[in-house]
C-alpha cells in the first residue's frame, strides 16, 4: 500500500498535507492520535469512503484506488480489516447474530456460516457469550 502526496481536507481545513506512507505486505499498523486528529478520516480514506483533496493511493502497483470500479472497491474492502471505535455492531442482535450477519452480507452460504461462527467466536474467546447482546459486553 502506497500513499503519495495525499492532502485530506474537510472544507478549507487540511487534516493531512502532502503525506507519504508505505505499508509493506505483512506489516501490522496501528493508527493513534488525539481526539479530532483525523484518525477516522484517514481510515475512511483508506477504505475509499473519503476522497482526498489531492494525491494518489495505490493498493496494487499502478492503479489508484480512486479509479476502482464499485466491484473492485468492494473486493478491496473485503481484503482488509478495519476495527472502528464504535465497532459497528447491531444492538438488536446477539454476538452470534452479529457475526453471522456480517458473513451473510459478504455472500457466505448459511451452512458455512453455521459451521464457522462458533469457530470464529471460540478463536476470540467469545463462544460462551454467543447468545449475549452486544451491550452486555465490555468494550
C-alpha positions in Angstrom: 0.0 0.0 0.0 1.5 3.3 -1.0 0.2 6.8 -0.4 1.8 9.6 -2.4 1.4 13.3 -1.6 -2.1 12.9 0.0 -3.8 16.0 1.2 -7.0 15.2 3.1 -9.3 18.1 3.9 -12.8 19.0 5.2 -13.7 22.3 3.6 -10.7 24.6 3.9 -9.2 22.7 6.9 -6.4 20.3 6.0 -6.2 17.2 8.0 -3.2 15.8 6.2 -0.9 17.7 3.9 1.3 16.1 1.3 1.6 12.8 3.3 3.6 9.9 2.0 3.1 6.5 3.6 4.2 3.0 2.6 2.8 -0.1 4.3 4.6 -3.3 3.2 2.9 -6.7 2.8 2.6 -8.4 6.2 3.0 -5.2 8.3 0.6 -4.7 11.1 -0.1 -1.0 11.6 -1.7 1.0 14.4 -3.1 4.5 13.9 -3.0 6.6 17.1 -3.6 10.2 17.9 -5.7 12.6 20.0 -9.4 13.3 19.6 -10.0 15.2 16.4 -6.6 14.5 14.9 -8.0 12.8 11.8 -7.7 9.1 12.5 -11.3 8.2 11.4 -10.9 10.5 8.3 -7.7 8.7 7.4 -9.3 5.3 7.8 -12.2 6.4 5.7 -9.7 7.4 3.0 -8.0 4.0 3.2 -11.3 2.2 2.6 -12.3 4.5 -0.3 -15.1 6.2 1.7 -13.4 9.7 1.6 -11.6 11.0 -1.4 -8.5 13.2 -0.7 -8.2 16.7 -2.0 -5.0 15.7 -3.9 -2.5 12.8 -4.1 -2.7 9.2 -5.0 -3.3 6.0 -3.1 -2.1 2.7 -4.6 -3.0 -0.8 -3.2 -1.6 -2.6 -6.2 1.1 -1.3 -8.5 0.0 1.3 -10.9 -3.7 1.6 -10.0 -5.0 4.4 -7.8 -7.8 3.2 -5.5 -9.9 6.2 -6.6 -10.1 4.8 -10.1 -11.5 1.5 -8.9 -14.9 0.3 -10.1 -17.6 -0.3 -7.5 -16.9 -4.0 -7.8 -13.2 -3.6 -7.4 -13.7 -1.3 -4.4 -16.0 -3.9 -2.7 -13.4 -6.7 -3.3 -10.6 -4.4 -1.9 -12.7 -3.6 1.3 -13.2 -7.3 1.9 -9.5 -7.9 1.7 -8.6 -5.6 4.6 -9.6 -5.5 8.3 -10.6 -2.3 10.0 -11.9 -2.0 13.6 -13.8 1.2 14.2 -14.2 2.8 17.6 -17.9 2.2 17.7 -17.5 -1.4 16.5 -20.4 -1.2 14.0 -22.3 -3.9 15.9 -26.1 -4.2 15.8 -27.6 -3.7 19.2 -30.7 -5.7 18.4 -28.7 -8.8 17.6 -26.7 -11.3 19.8 -22.9 -11.7 19.4 -23.6 -14.8 17.3 -26.1 -13.0 15.1 -23.8 -10.0 14.5 -21.0 -12.3 13.3 -23.5 -14.3 11.1 -25.0 -11.1 9.7 -21.6 -9.8 8.6 -20.9 -13.2 6.9 -24.4 -13.1 5.2 -23.9 -9.7 3.7 -20.5 -10.9 2.5 -22.2 -13.6 0.5 -21.4 -16.7 2.5 -23.9 -19.7 2.5 -26.0 -20.4 5.6 -24.3 -23.9 6.0 -20.9 -22.3 6.0 -22.0 -19.6 8.4 -23.4 -22.1 10.9 -20.2 -24.0 10.8 -17.8 -21.0 11.0 -19.5 -18.7 13.6 -18.7 -20.9 16.6 -15.2 -21.4 15.4 -14.7 -17.6 15.0 -16.2 -16.8 18.4 -14.1 -19.5 20.0 -10.9 -18.1 18.4 -11.6 -14.7 20.0 -12.7 -16.1 23.4 -16.4 -15.2 23.0 -18.1 -18.5 22.4 -19.5 -18.5 25.9 -21.1 -15.1 25.1 -22.6 -16.1 21.8 -26.2 -15.5 22.9 -25.4 -12.3 24.7 -26.5 -8.9 23.3 -23.6 -6.6 22.5 -24.5 -4.0 25.1 -23.7 -6.6 27.8 -20.1 -7.0 26.6 -17.1 -4.9 27.7 -15.6 -2.6 25.1 
